[in-house]
Amino acid sequence: MTNIILCGGVGARVWPLSRSSMPKQFLKLFQNKSLFQLTLERNQKFCSKQLLVSNAEQYFLALDQTEELNFQNVNYLLEPMGRNTASAIALACWGLPKEELVLVTPSDHLIKDEEAYQKILEKAETLAREKGLVTFGIVPTYAETGFGYIECGEDFEVLSFHEKPNEERAKEYFDSKNYLWNSGMFMFEVGIFLEALKMYASDLYELSFKAYENASKTEGLTRIKYEDMMVLPSISIDHAVMEKSENIKVVPSNIGWSDLGSFDSLSNEIEGDEVITVDASSNWVLSEKQVALVDVNDLIVVNTPDALLISKKGSTQKVKEVVEQLKGKNSELLHENSLVYRPWGTYEVLLATERYKIKRIVVQPNKSLSLQKHYHRNEHWIVVSGTATVRVGEETKLIRPNESTYIKMGELHRLSNEGKIPVVLIEAQVGEYVGEDDIVRV
């Protein structure tokens, strides 16, 4: 069995923790492990291979966290842009044998009861081997408006799919006991899924095949071309196939599941930070700074180096509306976290103003920054640990701990780590403009 792991999405409802450069599935919130890593560990017990479908910009995040677990038999399919789940699953399936059984899972869900999880996978495998397209429905524990619902009948039959309901309808679904939360997890044989895709979404079937055939392929890595991805329909697997096919089965699942799609759900799973309180109670706080609360109750407080969120408990679904307002302002707060991953390592913005910026940069062994120049800023590099090989103009030299170099505006430069330990340096940028787009890569 192959586990197709969908790594897309930015977790907009858990901003400002989750950003496009560090979405929620990669945040290490669970004993220094991420939801993505927990997904890998959980499913490798049942699947001999794992195929990660990821946005190209998040590839190195996924690669680093996979390597931390020292996992083998992990392949990657990279999309230049997201086109929803049907396209992602179709592209993954084109590279697998038609008889292969696949378990499709998001990368950002929490499952606490692994014994029950094993049992539902065993039941799903039986149904999938009988040529069924199997989905997993979570047994509801309350009336939730943030999930889609599946109406189920006898013998694992699916009667209907329903979009996210209002509060009144969600209570009706919950009280009836015939509705399950739509988990976004699936199991089926590759050939059965592709046949259904051809029948119900023929344009996606043909375009996804072309995109996969045109993709750049190396061992363990497939890159879809931008022009091929751009023409794929943006549609969910539910709308493309599951709601139309007649051989859909649903496995009721009581597995300690949460999609952690809001701070309300996240606060139920992890402890907040200790705070000073004066006549304050039932608050949940995540902050890198000391927080004191006076005469306030039932608040969610999330404080990051560059943004502060304060919400009433029970209202954090509305954080998505905050994100929409930030989109309207083209705010960088949606994209860049204070810690940013790059193919060569990481950088962290320690201080930023209009005229200067201070970064902590870590360059991994045998990695290099691109050869580049800037038109609007000068840079100072101070090595803290390791030994950096630095090219400035036509000169190349070694910079050791407590040594520095200066790069003038417009001068070609590059930093490489030819050693065996990471190079850590402090970069000071000074100029009329210090935005990340003032980079000319050569």
C-alpha positions in Angstrom: 0.0 0.0 0.0 1.2 3.5 -0.8 0.4 6.5 1.4 -0.3 9.6 -0.6 0.2 12.5 1.8 -1.3 15.9 0.7 1.0 18.6 2.1 -0.8 21.6 0.5 -2.7 24.3 2.4 -1.5 27.2 4.6 -3.8 26.8 7.6 -5.3 30.3 7.4 -7.5 29.8 10.5 -4.4 29.4 12.7 -2.7 32.6 11.6 -0.3 34.1 12.8 1.3 30.8 13.7 0.7 29.4 10.3 2.1 31.2 7.2 2.6 30.2 3.6 6.4 29.8 4.3 5.7 27.7 7.4 2.1 26.2 7.3 0.6 24.5 10.3 1.5 21.0 9.2 5.2 21.8 9.7 4.9 23.6 13.0 6.6 21.5 15.8 3.9 21.8 18.4 3.8 18.1 19.6 6.8 17.3 21.7 9.1 18.8 19.1 7.3 17.0 16.2 5.0 18.4 13.6 1.7 17.1 12.4 3.4 16.2 9.1 6.0 14.1 11.0 3.3 12.4 13.1 1.5 11.6 9.8 4.6 10.0 8.4 5.2 7.9 11.5 1.6 6.8 11.9 1.1 5.6 8.3 4.5 4.0 7.7 3.3 1.3 10.0 0.7 0.3 7.4 2.2 1.5 4.1 5.3 0.2 2.5 5.8 3.5 0.5 4.9 7.1 1.0 4.4 9.7 -1.7 4.3 13.4 -0.7 2.4 15.8 -2.9 3.7 19.3 -1.9 3.9 22.8 -3.2 7.3 23.3 -4.6 8.0 26.1 -2.1 7.5 23.8 0.8 9.6 20.9 -0.6 12.6 21.6 1.6 10.5 21.9 4.7 9.1 18.4 3.9 12.5 17.1 3.0 14.2 18.3 6.2 11.5 17.0 8.4 11.4 13.6 6.6 15.2 13.3 6.9 15.0 14.1 10.7 12.9 10.8 11.0 15.4 8.9 8.8 12.6 7.5 6.7 13.2 5.5 3.5 10.9 4.8 0.5 9.6 8.4 0.6 9.0 10.0 -2.9 8.0 13.6 -3.7 5.7 15.1 -6.3 6.0 18.9 -6.5 3.2 21.2 -7.7 4.1 24.8 -8.8 0.7 25.9 -7.5 -2.2 24.4 -5.7 -5.2 23.1 -7.8 -7.1 21.4 -5.0 -7.3 17.7 -4.0 -8.6 16.1 -7.2 -5.6 17.3 -9.2 -3.1 16.4 -6.5 -4.4 12.9 -6.1 -4.7 12.3 -9.9 -1.1 13.4 -10.5 0.1 11.1 -7.7 -1.9 8.1 -9.1 -0.5 8.4 -12.6 2.9 7.3 -11.3 1.6 4.2 -9.6 0.6 0.7 -10.8 -3.1 0.4 -11.5 -3.5 -2.4 -9.0 -1.7 -0.4 -6.2 -3.8 0.3 -3.1 -3.4 3.9 -1.9 -4.3 5.5 1.4 -4.8 9.3 0.8 -4.3 11.4 3.9 -3.9 15.1 4.7 -0.7 16.0 6.5 -2.2 18.2 9.1 -4.6 16.0 11.1 -4.2 14.6 14.6 -5.2 11.0 15.3 -4.7 9.9 18.9 -6.2 6.4 18.9 -3.9 4.4 16.7 -5.4 1.0 17.7 -8.8 2.2 16.4 -7.1 3.7 13.4 -5.6 0.3 12.4 -9.0 -1.3 12.6 -10.7 1.2 10.3 -7.8 0.8 7.8 -8.3 -2.9 7.8 -12.0 -2.5 7.1 -11.3 0.1 4.4 -8.8 -2.2 2.7 -11.5 -5.0 2.5 -14.0 -2.5 0.9 -11.3 -1.1 -1.5 -10.3 -4.5 -2.7 -13.9 -5.1 -3.6 -13.5 -2.2 -6.0 -15.0 0.5 -3.7 -13.9 4.1 -3.4 -13.6 4.4 0.3 -13.8 7.5 2.4 -13.5 7.8 6.2 -16.3 9.6 8.2 -15.5 10.8 11.7 -18.2 10.1 14.3 -19.2 13.6 15.5 -18.8 14.5 19.1 -20.7 17.8 18.8 -22.5 20.0 16.2 -19.7 21.4 14.1 -20.2 24.1 11.4 -16.6 24.0 10.1 -16.8 20.5 8.5 -18.6 18.9 5.6 -20.9 16.0 6.4 -21.5 12.5 5.0 -25.0 10.9 5.3 -24.5 7.2 5.7 -26.8 4.2 5.3 -26.4 0.5 6.0 -23.5 -1.7 4.9 -21.1 1.3 4.7 -23.3 3.0 2.0 -23.0 6.7 1.3 -26.4 8.4 0.8 -25.2 12.0 0.3 -22.5 14.5 0.8 -23.2 17.9 2.4 -21.3 21.2 2.5 -20.5 23.0 5.8 -23.8 23.7 7.5 -25.2 26.5 9.5 -25.6 26.0 13.3 -29.2 24.8 13.0 -28.5 22.3 10.3 -25.3 21.1 12.1 -27.4 20.4 15.2 -29.9 18.4 13.1 -27.1 16.3 11.6 -25.6 15.7 15.0 -28.9 14.7 16.6 -29.9 12.3 13.8 -26.8 10.0 14.3 -26.8 9.3 10.6 -24.2 11.9 9.6 -20.4 11.8 9.9 -17.8 14.5 9.6 -16.0 14.4 6.2 -12.4 13.7 7.1 -10.7 14.1 3.7 -9.1 10.7 3.9 -9.6 8.0 1.3 -8.6 4.5 0.2 -8.9 2.9 -3.2 -7.1 1.1 -6.0 -5.3 3.4 -8.4 -7.1 2.0 -11.4 -10.5 2.2 -9.9 -10.0 5.9 -9.1 -8.7 6.7 -12.5 -11.6 5.0 -14.2 -14.0 7.1 -12.0 -12.0 10.2 -12.9 -12.3 9.4 -16.6 -16.1 8.9 -16.3 -16.9 11.9 -14.1 -14.1 14.5 -14.7 -12.7 13.6 -18.2 -11.0 17.0 -18.6 -9.1 16.5 -15.4 -8.3 12.9 -16.4 -6.7 13.9 -19.7 -5.0 17.1 -18.5 -3.5 15.5 -15.4 -2.1 12.6 -17.5 -0.5 15.1 -19.9 0.9 17.1 -16.9 2.4 13.9 -15.4 3.9 12.8 -18.7 5.5 16.2 -19.3 6.9 16.5 -15.7 10.5 16.5 -14.9 11.4 13.2 -13.2 14.5 12.1 -11.3 14.8 9.3 -8.8 12.2 9.9 -6.1 11.2 13.4 -7.3 8.7 14.5 -9.9 8.2 18.2 -10.7 5.1 19.3 -12.6 5.6 22.1 -15.0 3.9 25.5 -14.3 2.1 25.7 -17.7 0.7 22.2 -17.3 -0.4 22.8 -13.7 -2.1 26.1 -14.5 -4.7 24.5 -16.8 -5.8 21.8 -14.4 -9.3 22.4 -13.0 -9.3 23.5 -9.4 -11.7 21.0 -7.9 -11.9 18.8 -4.8 -12.0 15.0 -5.0 -15.5 15.1 -3.5 -16.9 17.3 -6.2 -15.0 15.6 -9.0 -15.6 12.0 -8.2 -17.0 11.0 -4.7 -20.3 12.8 -5.0 -21.0 11.3 -8.4 -19.8 7.7 -8.3 -22.1 4.8 -7.3 -19.5 2.6 -5.6 -18.6 5.0 -2.7 -18.2 3.4 0.7 -17.7 5.2 4.1 -16.1 3.7 7.2 -17.3 5.3 10.4 -14.3 6.3 12.4 -13.9 7.0 16.1 -10.1 7.5 16.2 -9.5 10.6 18.4 -9.4 12.7 15.3 -9.0 16.5 14.9 -8.1 18.6 11.9 -6.8 21.3 14.2 -8.4 23.8 11.9 -8.8 26.6 14.5 -7.2 27.8 17.7 -10.2 26.5 19.6 -9.4 22.9 18.4 -5.7 23.5 18.9 -6.2 24.7 22.5 -7.9 21.4 23.3 -4.8 19.4 22.2 -1.8 21.4 23.5 -1.1 23.3 26.7 -0.8 27.1 26.5 2.1 29.0 28.0 2.1 30.0 31.6 0.9 33.5 32.2 0.5 35.9 35.1 -3.2 36.3 35.9 -5.2 38.7 38.2 -8.9 37.7 38.4 -8.6 36.1 35.0 -9.5 32.5 34.0 -10.1 30.0 31.2 -7.7 31.8 28.9 -5.2 30.1 26.5 -2.0 31.8 25.5 0.9 31.1 23.2 3.6 33.7 23.4 7.4 34.0 23.3 7.0 36.9 25.8 5.7 37.1 29.3 2.0 37.8 29.2 -0.1 39.1 32.1 -4.0 39.0 32.0 -6.2 41.1 34.3 -10.0 40.7 34.6 -10.5 38.8 31.3 -11.9 35.4 30.7 -12.2 32.9 27.8 -9.7 34.5 25.6 -7.3 33.0 23.0 -4.0 35.0 22.8 -1.4 34.2 20.2 1.7 36.4 20.2 4.5 36.0 17.6 7.5 38.3 16.9 5.5 40.2 14.3 1.8 39.8 15.0 -0.6 39.5 17.9 -4.0 37.8 17.8 -6.7 38.1 20.5 -10.0 36.3 20.2 -12.8 35.1 22.3 -12.9 31.3 22.7 -15.5 29.9 20.3 -14.8 32.6 17.7 -11.5 31.6 16.2 -13.0 30.3 13.0 -13.3 34.0 12.1 -9.5 34.3 12.0 -10.0 33.5 8.3 -11.7 36.8 7.9 -8.6 38.5 9.3 -6.5 36.7 6.7 -8.8 38.0 4.0 -8.3 41.6 5.2 -4.5 41.1 5.2 -4.7 39.7 1.6 -6.5 42.9 0.6 -3.5 44.8 2.0 -0.9 42.5 0.3 0.6 42.0 3.7 3.8 40.1 4.1 2.5 38.8 7.4 0.6 36.1 5.4 3.7 34.7 3.8 6.9 35.1 5.9 7.4 33.7 9.3 10.2 35.0 11.4 12.0 31.7 10.6 12.2 31.0 6.8 13.4 27.7 5.2 15.5 27.8 2.1 17.3 25.0 0.1 20.6 25.9 1.8 19.3 26.3 5.3 17.3 28.9 7.2 17.2 32.5 8.1 15.4 34.3 10.9 14.6 38.0 10.9 15.7 39.4 14.3 14.9 43.1 13.6 13.4 44.9 10.6 12.8 48.6 9.8 12.5 50.6 6.5 16.2 51.3 6.3 17.9 48.2 8.0 17.3 44.6 8.8 19.1 42.1 11.0 19.1 38.3 10.2 20.4 35.2 11.7 21.4 32.8 8.9 22.2 29.1 9.1 23.9 27.5 6.0 24.0 23.7 6.1 27.2 21.7 5.2 27.9 21.5 1.4 25.3 24.1 0.7 25.6 27.6 -0.9 23.6 30.7 -1.3 23.0 31.8 -4.9 25.4 34.1 -6.6 23.6 37.4 -6.3 23.7 41.2 -6.0 21.5 43.9 -4.6 20.6 47.4 -6.0 19.4 49.1 -2.9 21.3 47.8 0.1 24.8 47.1 1.5 25.4 44.0 3.7 27.7 43.0 6.5 28.3 39.3 7.3 29.6 38.3 10.8 30.3 34.6 11.2 29.3 33.2 14.6 30.3 29.6 14.2 31.6 27.4 11.4 33.8 28.5 8.5 32.3 30.3 5.5 33.7 30.5 2.0 32.8 33.9 0.8 33.1 35.3 -2.7 32.8 39.1 -3.0 33.4 40.4 -6.5 36.4 38.5 -7.9 37.9 37.7 -4.4 37.2 34.5 -2.5 38.2 34.1 1.1 37.5 32.1 4.3 35.6 33.9 7.1 35.9 32.3 10.5 34.1 32.9 13.8 34.2 36.5 15.0 35.4 37.6 11.5 33.3 39.6 9.1 33.1 40.9 5.5 31.4 43.8 3.8 29.4 43.7 0.5 28.8 46.9 -1.3 25.6 47.7 -3.1 25.7 46.1 -6.6 28.6 43.8 -5.9 28.3 40.1 -6.8 28.6 37.8 -3.8 28.0 34.3 -2.6 28.5 32.4 0.7 29.2 28.6 0.8 29.7 26.1 3.5 32.3 23.6 2.5 32.8 22.3 6.1 31.1 19.6 8.1 29.1 21.7 10.6 26.5 24.4 9.9 27.7 28.0 9.3 25.9 30.5 11.5 26.2 34.2 10.7 24.6 37.5 11.5 23.6 39.6 8.4 23.1 43.3 8.7 21.4 45.0 5.7 21.5 48.8 5.4 20.0 50.7 2.5 17.1 52.6 1.0 15.1 49.4 0.6 15.6 46.1 2.4 12.8 43.9 1.0 13.4 40.3 0.1 12.7 41.0 -3.6 15.9 43.2 -3.9 17.8 40.2 -5.1 19.3 39.7 -8.6 20.4 36.0 -8.8 23.1 35.3 -11.3 
